[in-house]
Amino acid sequence: MSNSTSNDLNLANNPQTKGLSYKDAGVDMDAGDALVERIKPLAKKTMREGVLAGIGGFGALFEVPKRYQEPVLVSGTDGVGTKLKLAFEWQIHDTVGQDLVAMSVNDILVQGAESLFFLDYFACGHLTVDIAATVVGGIAKGCEIAGCALIGGETAEMPGMYPEGEYDLAGFAVGVVEKSKIITGKTITPGDVVLGLASSGAHSNGYSLIRKIIDVSGAKASMDMGGRPLQDVVMEPTKIYVKPILELLTKINIKGMAHITGGGLVENIPRVLPDHVQAVLHRDSWKMPQLFQWLAHEGKVDAQEMYRVFNCGIGLVIVVSAEDVDHALEFLHQQQIQTYQLGEIVERPTGAHQTIVI
């Protein structure tokens, strides 16, 4: 055993023998270091109260703001999904980072949580610093919009795991809410009103079907869609609702909220409804954006399938008492968020679906 080890060491130290390096195996540590240096100033712009130690350590440190008496931490994790395939094809990398942040911070928002910090995971087969930095720039922008700190993350270069030019994204957010102010939907009763906040597009859901429809229709990325190229409309980043909704919560009592993601309108709203009630949405109460009209037409997609797959122009739903409707609409209008009175809460008929569109 000792002779074998000695021979191995001698071989490695032999100047006539070229040893292998990590870079020979496809991992460029210098590129990774360069990316970290590019990321640091982006992350610095997102810093907020509570950050004790961020990017660079083995773990990030965060102190829950002292203004909370009974803080409850709320966490959420998500990815961007197959929207990334279009980012690769169209070479649009500056928006998917905001998508990544939005999917998690909007999720924890529906329970009344203020976003505190965010961590991301970027994985690729070969690290291209410029592309990775562009993606992280979008993540930092999303964190700024949400008011949370980009406090850490991981960049993994894994040769052979991903096709050339492709990468994957995942991330998670942690927020906090006062225990007495957690929004559960339990107080929703018949007579309450359902409001819908406009989406910025398809957000990050239904993109396997979107890609299929683009393919079968033969549509080009440059095709006109309401005065904009199709690719810009399709890749529009997910709207982040955090700051205006947190402010609205200081003005009125929001009984329940639903982030309209995978499952669309008819499968996300029931997640916040008590069993005995039903949300009745009126199809003529909001205008279906052109993108969704085009998808339904080109893909011959049934209306119920549209409501089950896509947000159809509604990114966030809130349920409020009838007396709070005008206050909510006025405030959201001031925040330049298009908001619709979608319908109402009624007693749920036996065996009926919890959300219907009529």
N, C-alpha and C positions, 0 to 999 in steps of 0.2 A: 504493500500500500504506500509506504513512504517513498520507494523508488519511483512509482508511477506518478506520484504528486510532484516529485522533483523534476521528472522529465517533462511534465505538463508545464511547469513554471519556466523551465529553461526554454521550451518551445515558444512560449508567449513573449519571452524577453529577447529572443533571437532577432537581431537587427535585420537578418535576411528574410524574416517572415513578417508579412504585413498582417497585423491583427485587425479584427473586426471592431467596429464602433457601433454605438447606438444609431448613429446617422446612417451607417451601412444597412441597418435593419429597417430603415424608413422613418425613424423618429429624429426630428431636428430640434434638439434642446435649445439651440441658439434662437431659433424661430419662436419657440415658446417663451423664452426670456424677453424677446423683442415685443411679443404681444402683451405681456404683463406690463411693460413700460408704456405701451400705447393705451392700455386700459386704465392705468392709475389715475390720470387726470379726468377721465370720463366718470369714474366712480367717485372721485372727490367732489364733483359737482352735485352728487346726490346725497351728500352727508346731511344728517339731521340730528336733533337731540337724541341722546341715548346711545350713540355709537361710541364704544370705548376702544375698539380695535377692529380694523377692517381688513382689506386685502393685504396679503403678505404673510400672515401668521398661519398656524396650523388650524386655527379656528377663529371665527370672528366673535367679538364680544359686544353685547347690546344690553343696555339697562332700560327696563320698562319705565316710561315717564312717571314721575312721582305724583302727577295729578290724578292718577287712577287710584281709587280706594280699594276696589276688589277686582284687580285686572284678571281677565281671562284671555289666554292666548288662543288665537284662531289661525290655523295653517291651511294652505292649499297648494297643490302641485299640478302641473299640466305641461303640455308641450305645444307645438305648433301644428303637428300632424302633416298631412300630405300637401298642405299649402306650400311646404318646402320644395316639393317637386317642381312647382311653377317658379319658385325663386331661383332654382338651379337653371331651369330652361330659359328663363327670361333675364337671368343675371340681375335680379332685383334683391339685394341683400339688406337694404337699409330700413325695411319696415317690419321684418319678421321678429326682430328683437322686441319691438313694442307689442306685437301680438303675444309673445311669450309672457311678458309681464302682465298684460291685460287679462289674460285668461285666469291667472291666479288671484290678482288683486280684486277683480270684479267678483270672483267667487266668494272670497272671504268678506267682501263688503256687504253681501246680502244678509249677513248676521249682525251687521252694525259695526264691523271691525275697521279700525284705522290701520292702514298698512304701515308696518314698522321697517321691515327690511326684506331683501330679496337676494336669493342666490341662484346662479345659473350653471348649467352643465352644457358645454359645447364639445361635441365629439366629431372627429373626422378621420379620414384615412391619411391625408397629407395636409399639414397645416399651411394655409396661405394666409400670411399675416394681414394683408390688406382686407381680405374678405372677412376674416374673423373679427378684425377691429371694427369693420362696418357693422357687422351683426351686433357686437357688444355696444356700439354706439347707439343702436336702436333700443337695446335693453336699458341703457342709461337714460335715454330720453323717456322711455316708459316709466322708469322709476321716478324721474323728476315730475312727470305729470301726476303720478299717484302719490307723491310726497313720501316715498319710502327710500331707504338707503340701499344701494347696491353694495353689499357688505362683503361679498366673497363669491367664489364659484370654482369651477374646475374646467380646464381645457385638456381634452384627451386626444392625443394623436395616436391612432391605432391602425397601422398599415394592414391592408387586407380586409378590414372590417367594413369599409364603405367604398363605393365606386368613386373614381376620380371626379373631383369637383363637387362632391356631395358632403353633407354634414347632418348632424341631428342636434336638436335643441330640447332641453328640458329645464325646468326651473321651479322654485317654490317660494312662496311668500309667507311671512308670519306677521300677523296683526294682533291688535288687542282691543277688547271691548269691556266696558264696565259690566260686571256680572248682572246687575239689575237692568241693564239696557240691551241685553242680547235679544235680537229679533228672531222669533221662532215661527211666527204665523199663527200661533195658537189663539190669538184674540180676533182673528178674522171671522166676521159674521155676515149673514145675508144683509144686503143693503150697502155694504162697502163697495168702493169703486176701484176698478182696475185701470191704472195708467201705464202707458208704454212710452219709454224713451227711445228715440230713434237710434238705430245702429249706424255705423259708418260704412257698412257694406256687409259682406258675408262673414266678417270677423275671422274666425279660424275653424269653422265647422262646415261640414258637407263638401269638402274639397275633392274627395274622391269622385263624387257625382259631378261636381263642377268641371273637373278635368275630363271626365267621360263625355259630358255635353259639349265642351269645347272641341274635343276630338271628333265626335260624330258630326258636329255641325260644320267642321272645317274652318271655323272662325280663326282669323289671324290676330295676333297680339295687338296689332295696330288698329284693329277695327274700331270705328267710332261708336262710343257708348255715351250718348248724351253730351257730346262735346269733348269727351276724354277718350284716350285709347283704352281698349278693353283691359289691357294688362294693368293699367293704373287703377281702374275701378276694382278689378279682382284682387289686386294686392294691397288695396287701401288697408292700413293697419286698424286693428280692433280699437274701438273707442273705450277710453278709461273713464269711468263714472265716479271715481272715488271722492274727489274733493267736493264737487257740487252736492252729492248725496249726503256726505258727512255734515255739510253745512245745513242742508235741508232738515236733517235729523234734529238740529237745534231749534227748529222753528215749528215743526209739526210732528205728530206721532205716525210714523210709518209702521203699519201692522205686519207687512210681509214684503219680501223682495225675491225676485227670481232672475238670475243671470241666464239669458237665453243662449245656450250653447248647443252641444250635441243633443238631439231630441227635440229641438225647435220649441215652438210655443206650446204645443199640446202635451209635451212630456216634461218640461221644466217647471211650468207654473204649478202643477199638482204637488211638486216636492215641498211647497210651503203652505199648502192648504190643509185645514182640518178635514177629516173624512166626511163630515156631514155637509160640506158646502161644495159648490160648483162655480167655476169662473166661466161666464158666458161672454165671449168676445164677438163684436160685431165687425164683419169683414169690411164694411164701408166706413169704418171709423178712422182708418188710416190709409195712406196711399202706399201701395206696393212699389218700391223703387224699381227703376227700369231694369237693373241687373236681374232681379228675381223674375220679372215678367219675361225677360229674354230666356232665362234658364227654363222656366215652365214651358214656354213655347217651343224652344229648340229641342228640349229633351222630352216633350210631351209628358211632362210630370204632372200627375194627378194633384189636385189642390190639397187633399189631406196629406199626401206625401210631402208636399212643399212645407206645410205647417209642421210636419214631424222631423224634417231634416234641417231646414234653414230657419234663421231668425225672421226672415221675410220683412226686414226693415225695422224690427223692434229688438233692441239689444238688451234692455233691462226693463223689467216689469215691477211696479210698486203697487201695493194695495193700501188704500187710505180710507178713512171715514168720509162720508159724503160731505161733512162740514169742512173738511180740509182740502177738498179738491181745488177750489179756486186759489187758495194760498200756494198749493204745490205748483199748479200750472203757471201762476204769475212768477214765482221764484225761478222755475226752470226756464221760462221764457227769458228772464233777465240774464240767465247763464248761457243763453243762446243754444239751448238744447231743445230741439223739436220734440214736443210731447203730445201724445194723443190720449183721449179718454176712450179706452178700448172697449169697456163693458162694465159688468157688475157681478157681484157675488150673490148667488141665490142658494136656496136649499137644494141639496143634491137629490135628484130623483133616484129611487132604488135601482141599483145596477148601472147607473149612467156614468159616463166618463167625467172626470173631474174638471176638464177644460174642453170646451167646444167652441168652434168658430161657426157663426151662422150668418 
